[in-house]
């Protein structure tokens, strides 16, 4: 009986830097992101504006777009990637222990392209007459219709309040396209 070596099937190459998904501890995404950057890793934490209500006060804060997750770019052959799992604020890399799973090509790149300089995902362009949902501020979760937009990022929307339309100005960041 012949004992020929069986070769492994050709798997797609994971050489070079690839984006990997990191599970952060609850509410510690920003801290984990800072700690990974301190170690020299390239990271991306997509953010969104959110409304925080506490003690009858309303404020707008930046929060993770994907709560509990962020991305780190790793070259498994070059980086000491196992140290990511021991980083403060990090729970673990997503994937088997011996090799974290790469994010499909183009996914993180598209998110980066759709984000502003703060990492806030901006979404598709808005147009006058479009229905939108206000996602932050005093009118959070209300539906409105865009009346006009200006170059400074301010949007004037018409909001139905007490059976009449009221014009309100908000920043572009406070709006999301409605279904």
N, C-alpha and C positions, 0 to 999 in steps of 0.2 A: 504494500500500500504506500502510495506516495504521500509525503508530508510537505506539500507546497505551502509557502507563506501566503496567507490571505491578506490582501491589502485592504485598508479601510477605504470606504467610498470617498470620493472627492467631496469635501465639505466646502461651503463658501468661505473664503478667507476672512478672518477677523483681524488680520494684521493691520497695524496702523491705528491711529486714534479713532475711537468710536464712542458715541454717546451711550451711557448706561443709566439705568434708573436707580435712584437711591431712595430708600424708605427712611424718612426722618421720624424722630420721636414726635408725638402729638404736640402741635403748636410750636415746634422748634425748627421749622424749615429755614427761617432766616438765620438763626444761630448756626445750624449745621452748614449752611451755605458759606457763612463767614469763616467757619473753622476749616472747611475744605480748601477755600481760597488761601488761607494762611499757610497751608501745607503745600501750596503751589499748584493745586488742581484747577482746571478750567471748569466752571460750573455754569448752569443756567437755571434760575428759579423763576418760572413764569408767575406773574402777579396780577391781581385784580383789586380794584377799589371795593371796599365793603363798608357798610354802615355799622357802627358799634353804638348800641344804646345802653347807657348805664346811668342810674340815679337821675332819671329824667333829662339826661343830656345826650345829644346826638353828635357823634363825630365820625369823620371818614378816615379810614386807615387802609394801608396796603396789606393785603393778605395773599397767601399762596393761591394760585389759580387751581392747582391740584393739591388740596390739603393733604399733608403728610408725604409729599413727594417732591424731588428735584432731580436734575440731571447733572451728571459729571462725565467729562470726556476723558477716556482712559485708553492707553495703549497697553494692553496686557503684557506684552513682551518687554516694555520699557519702564512702565510705572510700577511703583510698589502699591498696587491696587488693594491688597488685603488690608492696608492701614485705613482705608475708607471705613470699614466695618468697626474700627476702634475709635473713630472720630466722635468727639462730643456732639450730641444732638442727632447722631445717625443711629438708626436701628440696624440696617443692613443693606447691602446691594441686592437687587432683585435678580434671581437666577440661582442655579446650582452653586454650592460652595466652591467648587473647583474652577468655575468660570462664569462670571456674571453675564447675563444675556444682553446682547447689544440691542439698542432701539433701532427699528428699521430706518434705513437711509432716508433722509428728507423730512422726517417727522419733527425733530428738534430744530432743524434748520428753518422749517416753515414757521414754527413758533417764534423763533428769534426774529425772523423777518416781519412777523405780525406784531412785535412788541416795540414799545418806545424805549427811550434811553434808560428809563427806570426799570424796565422789564415788564411793564404793564401791557397786557395784550389789548390791542385797540380794536380789533374786529374790522369788518368791512366798512367801506365809506358810507356815510349817511347822506340822505337826500331830503329835500323839502317834501312834505306830504307823507313821509314814511312813518309807520307806527313803530314806537320804541317803548321799552320798559326802562324806567329810571331805577338804577341799581344801587345808588348810594345817595346819602344826604337825607334831608327831612322828608322828601317825597319818595323814598325808596319803595320799590315794589308797585308803584303806580304806572299805569299805561298812559301814553301821551302821543301826540302827533307833532312832528317837526314842522315849525312854521318857517324858520330860516336859520342859516348857519353863517358864521363869520370866520375870517382868516385867523383870528386869535384863539380859535378853539371853543368859543362860546356858541351855544345852541339855544335858540328860543323855541320852546315847545308849548303846545296848548294842552292843558291838563283839565280833565273834567273833575270839578270840585263843586259839590252841592248843586248839582243840576245846571251848571253853567261852565263854559270854558274860560280858563284863566291862563294868561301867558306867563311863563316862568322861564328865566334864563338859567342854564346849567352848563357845566363844562362837558365836553365830548366824552371824557372818561366816566361820567355818571350814567351813560346810556348804553343800552344793548338793544340790538334789533329784536323786535317782537315777532312772534309767530303769526 
